[in-house]
Structures are given as structure tokens and as C-alpha cells.
């Protein structure tokens, strides 16, 4: 993602665990979900919680496709398969960022 946002208009930060994201000022968060365990769902739900104003994109492997609607139910804005290319994911993030910023202006 660093390459897709090399123009400098977006700061890309890597966090290895969901708790690392807490406290980071973010408008859009991309989560690579590798497990469908309670900690994963709780962490994503916390990011999506009321009042956070964060647009959460969750990337899942085919093995977790059955969890897609649960992720949407807890607040994930977008759920995509892990085969999404970096350019497509960057486009999703740019649209999400525009949405978040427009909502904040209103």
C-alpha cells in the first residue's frame, strides 16, 4: 500500500495486531483477518464502534467467506477477498477516505 499512496496525500501505517491500531488517528483502516476467532471479531467491532468515525475495510481469505456477513453485522464497511489487488484496495481506500471526509464536513 505504500507504493499506491506514494504521492504523499495519505499516511500508511503498518500494525501487526488489532490492539496496535487503537490510538492511531485513522480515517480508514484495512484489517487483514486471518482468523475467525472471538478476539478478531471483538477487535474489528471495537474499530467499527459507534462514534469512532472510522471506515473499516476487512480483507479475508476464502476460508473465512462464511464470516463475511458477521463482519458486516459488527460494522465492517467493506469486506473483500484476499485476492484483491493492491491497486483495487487502494481505490477502495481512496473512495472510503473521500466518504469519511465528506461526512465530517456536513
Protein Blocks (a to p, Z undefined) as FASTA:
>chain_A
ZZmmmnopaccdddfbfklmgopacfbdcdddfbfcfklmmmmmmmmpghklpacddddd
fklmmmmmmmmmnopabdcdfkbcfklmmmmmmmmmmmmmmmmmZZ
